[in-house]
Amino acid sequence: MARDDRDGERGEVVNWEDLPKEVLETMKELGHFSPTVDETAKELKGYTFDNDIGGVSKTYWEAKDLRRIAGHLFNVAEWLEARAEKAGKL
């Protein structure tokens, strides 16, 4: 289900293509991520670089993984801004 920003509750199920263009572009930038065929799986499939094999491999992220990653990215953004502020560049 997609987030419905009008009332803060989960909205009706929408097609992947109905998500904002910016969201789809970000998922593409991260590794061409898109939903798996199994709608009950709550997961995306994409491709990421794997140092162990020295190439690209399939990667599956579940909804819980995406929330964890989002939190980590927020923390990194906060750290970058704090570092720049400390250096007098913000």
C-alpha angles and dihedrals in degrees: 000000000000125000114259106210093192096075104010092244130109110277130215120297110276134190116265089243089058092068114102114283090239091057092051091047091052091050089051091050091051092056112304092285119184135155120286119241093253104083092193093059096075091213144122128215123213142138129266134175113263115203091196093063096027094235148057122306136181113268127195121202122188123207090262090053091052091052090049092048091047090054091049092049090050090052092050091049090051090049092050092051092047091049091050092047091051089050090051096245102114 
